[in-house]
Amino acid sequence: MYFSFRLAIHQSGINVPKPEVLQSWKEIAAFLGVTVRSVQRWECDGLPVYRQCDGHKARVFAYPLELKQWLEADGLRAQEPETETVASPTPTRDHFRLKAWATVGAAVAAVALAAVLLWRTGVFPATPIPARWTLEGSTLRVLDSAERLCWQRTLPPPGAAFQARVSDKVVIADIDGDGRQETLLSYVPAGPEQAGRLMCFDHRGRLRWETRFGAARTFGLRRFDANYIGVFVKPVVAGGRRLLLTVANHHIWYPAQVALLDPTSGRVVEEYWHPGALSHCVIHDIDGDGQPEALLGGINNPGDGLGHPGVAVLKLPFSKAPRQVSQAGDPLPPVTGGGELTYALFPLADFCRSQGRLGVVATMSVDQYGRILVQTPGSVVYYLDSHLRALEYRFSGEFKPFHDREFHQGILDHEFDAVEEASMGDVVTFGWAPDGNSPLLKRFWKY
């Protein structure tokens, strides 16, 4: 870097000599004919030695011409005043201190002037800051806002599930508040397991940590393996602490894992389990308490059947929500442990069931008025309040024609009427996520 300064000074017309560079303490000591220890001590008295960066491991360098000028100030030389063995006579320090400092000061002033010139003219570029990414095959390239390459890494070949099911593949953000941009990669390598993982790279592309999504779990009488695929990664602030919120679905069955991770290590701080895949995640202050919540939407189908569209609201951290406990004999207990602030199930249109369409939330968002918008299969749109109670619902223009077509084809045994229309507006709320395939849910909807 110092050599670049001197080159720029020369090109700008400033007359500064360009001597050969001595690039270590050993080379500097050999040039002066003394020991390394002496040179390091002389640095405190003005010996013109430079460092490329800060710290005790910083690389040192010096210029022979400056060292010679420093030594020959006043033309005085003497023996090195210690018991160390030296190769040749060396000067004392007391006689040339003033002129040595003058020489060093002149050099520093020239370098400072060159630095200002280079900075103002844009010759001295800023350090690239990660801003965007590309992923070609298994090569991840991270670029700055000017399309300059910050770093790249070649990973193991990706699996098919990575291309098809991972939504937020890469996130670039300052996740730990150190002022530098980290890169998070949600990746599924090729292999029979289809086990997704989250990889965190620092601003230089070095791997900081790696963690697998999910875990082996048992719910009821069923054991699930630890193969999960990440679908969302979002930096959040919970209780004044920076965390990462991740959402991962089991690659075949339920459940889905929602986790809060420590951004410095990838360690799980808290986790929530949902009885079915999640396809939407919105971070928003749902209840107006000044703290964001996690709004999750997907399908609730922990057993055989098409399930129902389900939406959950989680506090951040999850443990801040008052955990409701089901009573003994409750017909719809929590399937995966509970922990939600509130939970809602939506009706599934009868013509969707006849077509074998899963009950998955199609779209979900929060509008400028704080209303939660949810669209379900069959294109029924709901506006909900912070407690997930329905404020309004509307059918798309195709809902009734679909229903009529299946009635005239003999697939459905009834026409669409006002009773069914009212039933489709019944959004049922719970204190936890129940079994979305339970036959007991039929009591909430006529069709």
N, C-alpha and C positions, 0 to 999 in steps of 0.2 A: 504494500500500500504506500509506504514512504517513497519507494522507488518510483511509483506512478506520479506522486506529487512532484518529484524532482524532474521527471520527464516532461510533465505539463509546464513546469516553470521554464524549462529550456525552450519549449515550443512557443511559449508566450513572449519570449524575448528577454526574460530575466536571466542574467548571467550567473548560473549556479553550476559548479563542476559536477560531473557524473562519475565518481570513482567506482571501483569494484566494491562489492558488498561482502563483509565478513558476517557469516550467518550463524554463529554460535559463540558461547563464552569461550570455548576451546580455541576457536580461530582467532578471536580477539586477543586472548592471552598470548597465543603463539606470535602474533604480529608485534605485540609490545615486549615480548621476551620476559614475561612474568607468569605467575601462577594464576589459575582461574579465581582463586580466593582473593588475590590482590586486585584483580580487575573488578570483581563484584564490590569490593570495599571502595575502590576509587570512583565507582559510579556515584556514590554519595557526595563526592567532592567535585562533581561536574564532568566526569568522563562522558563524552557524547555517545551514549549507548541508547538504543531505541527498542521498543516492544511493539509487536503487531496487535496485541490485545491485552486485556487486564488479567491479573491472577499470577500465581507463582509458577504456572506452567506456560506462561506466555513466551513465545519465540522471540529471542533477542537478535539484534543485528546492529552493525556499525559500519562506518565508512573510513577506510585507511587515511584519506586525506585529512578528515576532521581529527582523527586520533593523532596524526603527525603534528598538526597545528597545535593541538592541546599539549602535546609533549614538548614541543620546541619553544613554547612561550617563554620569553626572557633568556632563551638559550641555555638554560640550567639543567643539568642532569646529575643524578647521584644513584647510589646503591639502594635497592629495596630494603627498608629498615626492619627486617625480621629474620628469623632463622630459616625461612623457606629457601630452597635451592632454586636459583633463577639461571636463565641461559645467558643473560647479558646485563650490563649496568642499566639502571632505570632511574628516571628523574624523581626528585622529591616533590611533594605536593604543595608545600607552603609557598614556594617562590612563584609558581605560575597560576595560582588560583584566580586572580582577578582577570587576567587575559583569557584564561580558559573559559570562565563564565561568559566573558564578552563574546568569544567565538561561538559558544553554545547558544547564547541569546540570539546572535545573528542568524544562525542556522534555523532555530525555532521560528523566528520571525518570517524567514523566507518560506518555510514550510506552511505556516499559517496563512500567509498571503496566497500561496498557490492553492491551498484548500478552499479559500473563499472564492477565488477565481473559478475553480472547477465546479464548486457547488452552484454558483450563480449562473454559470453557462450551461449547466445540465450535463457536463462531461462525467461527473461523478454520480452514477446511478444509485437510486435507493435500493435497499434489500427487497427482493420480491416477497410479497405477502400472499399466501394462498387465498384464492377467491373463487375458483371454479375447478371443475374436474372433467376428465374424460375417461372412459373405460372401454378399451378395445381388446376383446378377448379376455385375457387375464392380466393385462397391463394397465395399472392405474396411473394416470398422469394428473398431477395437480399443478394448476397454472395460476398466475396472478391476474389482476384486472387488465393488464396490457398484453395478455396471452403469452407471457414469458414462462418458461418451465421452471417451477420451484423444485420439484422432485418427481421421480417415478419409481414404481415398484412392480415387479412381475410376480404374480401370485400363482398358486396351484390352479389348474384348470377348474372353471366353475361348473357346478352341477346344473341340471335342467331346471330345478326348482328356483335357482337364483335368477335365471332369466325370466321366469314366468310369475313368481309370487312375491318377490321382494319389492316393496314400494319405495321406501327411502333408502336407496342403496348407499349413498354417500352423503354425509353432512359435514360441512366445514364451519367451525365456530370456535370461539374461545370458551371452552367448556369448563375450565378451572380458574378463570380470572387472572391468568398470568400475563395478559396482554398479547399473547401469541395465538395464532390460529391452529387448532388441532384438526385432524381429519378422521372421521369415523366411517368405517366401512362395514356394512352388514353383508356378510359373505356366506355363500354355501358352496364349499368345494365339491368336486365330483366324488362320488363314492356311494356305496349301498346305503349308508346311514341317512343321508340327507340331513346332516346336523349343521345348523346354522351357527355362526359365531359373529361376535362384534370385535373389530380390530381398531385400535386407537393409535394413530401416528402423530408424532410431534411436528412442529413447523418445518423441520428438515427432512421429514420422511422416515424417521427412525421409529420402529415399533415400540410403543410405551407399554401396552398391555393387550391381552386378548382374552376373551371370555366366551363360553358357549351359552346360547340361549336355553332357557327352560331347565328342567330337572326331572328325574324319574319321580313320579307321584302315584299315589293310590287314592282314588275317590270311590267311595262305596265299596263294591267288591271287585273293582276293576283297577288293574295296574297299567300305567302308561310308561313307555320308555322315554328316554331323554332326547329325542330327536325333534327339535323345534326349528322353525324358520322365522327369522326376524322380519317384521313388516314395517315397523316404525321406530325411529330413534329421534328423540326431541330433548334438547337441553331445557331444563326447568329450574326454577328457584322454589324451594320448599322450606318454610320455616327459616328463611334467611340463608339457606345453604344451597350451593350449586349442586345439582344432581342431573343424571341422565334418565329420562323415562323411555323404556323400551317396551315394545309389544311384539310378541312372538306367538305364532300358532303352531299347534302340533301338526306334523307333516301329513298325518292321515286322520287321526281322531280328534276329539276334544281332549284337553282344555286349551285355552290360550293363557299365556303368562304375561302379566304386566309387571314390570320391575322398575325400581329406582336404584340406580347404580352410583357408586362413588366415582367421579370422573378422573380421579388420580390413580385408581387401581382397577376399576371395573368390578369391584366387589359389590354384591347385592346388599342393599341396605334394607329394602322392604319389597314385598311382592304380593300380587293379587292374582287369583285364578278365576277364569271365566268359563262357564260350561258351553263352549262353542267358539268358533273362530271369530276374530275381530277384524273388521275391514276399514274402520274409520277411527280417527283419534284427533280431537280438537282440544287445545289448551286454552281455557278462557275462565274469567271470573264469573262463574255461573250464578252464584248466590249473592253477589254484590258485597262480599265482606272484605274486598281489597286484596284477596289472595286467589291465585288461579286454581281451578280444578281441572281434572282430566275427564273429558266427555268421550265415552267409548261406544261405538256402535258396531253391530255385527249380527250373528245368528246364535240363538240359544237352542241347541239340539244335542243334548248329551246322550241320547239313546236313539233307538230306531224311530224314524219319522222325518218330516221335513222341517220341524221346529217352527219357531216364531222369531220375527225380528226383535232384537233386544237392545236396549240402551242403558248404560250404567254411568253414574257420576261418582268419581272418586275424589276425595280430598287429597291434597299434597302437603305433607306425606300422607299415605293411606291411613296411618294409625290415628290421625286427627279426627276422622269420622267416628261418631258414636256407633259402636258395633251393636246392632240389634240381635237379640238371641231368640231363636224360634222356641215356641212352647212345645212341650211333649205332646205328641199326637198331631202336630201341625201337618195338614195334608200336603203342603207345598214348602218343605224345608229348604234351606240353602244346599245346593248341590256340591259346590266347591269351597265352602267355608265362609262365604259372606265377606263383609268388609266395605260394602258400598255405602255411599251417602244416601243414595236412592237408586231404584232400578225400575224399568218399565218394559212390559211386553206389549206387542202390537198384534192385532188380528191379521191373519193371512187369508186373502181372498179365496173363496171356494174354487174359482176357476184356476187359480194358481196351484192349488193342491191337485186338481184333476190333471194338470199338465206336468206335475212332478217338479214344480219350481220351489227351490229352497226358500225359507223365510229369512232372507238376508236384507239388512238395511242397504238401500241402494245409494242414497246420498245423505249427508248430514252436515249441518253448518249452524253458526250462530249469527243472526242478523244484527243490524245496528241498534235495534231496540232491545237486545238481549234475549230475543225469542229463539228457541231451538227449533230448527227446521229439519224434519226427518221425512224421507221418501221411502216407501216400502214397495215390495213387488206388487204389480198391478197398477203402479203409479198413483198411489194414494199419498197425499202430502199432508203432514201434520205440523202445526205450530204448537210448541210446548212451553210451559213456564219452567222456572228453575227447579221445581219439584217433579218435573216430567209429567205434569197434568196437561191434558189437551186443551188448548185455547180455541183452536179452530182446525178443521180438516176439510180437504177438498179432493175430489176425484178428477183424474185427467179425462180428456175427451174420449179416450179409447176404453175406459173402464167398462161402461155400460155395453158398448158394442161387443166386447170380448165375452161378457157374461151372456148376452142375448144369443150370440153365435153358439155357445156351448149348450145353452138351453134348447135351441132349435135342432141341434145335432143329437139331442138326447143324452148328452153327457151330464148335464145338471137337470134336476127334477123340479126346478122352480124358476120363476122369473125374478129379476132384480126389483125389489119393492122398497118402500119407505122403512120397513122394519129392518131389512138387511143393511140399508144405508146408515141407519142409526147405530146398528151393531158395529159397523166398520169404524165408527168414531170412538169406540170404547178403548182407550189406552189404559191398561191396568198397571198400577204401581205396586211395588213390593219393597220390603226392607232389605232384600237380598235377591240374588239371582236364583229363581226356582228352576225346576226341570221344565224346559220349554217343549218337551214332548209328552208331558203328563196328560193322560186323558181327563184329568180333573179340570183342566183349563177350559173344557167345553162349556162349563157353566157361565163363563164370562162372555161368550159370543154365541149367538144362535146358529151361525153358519160357519 
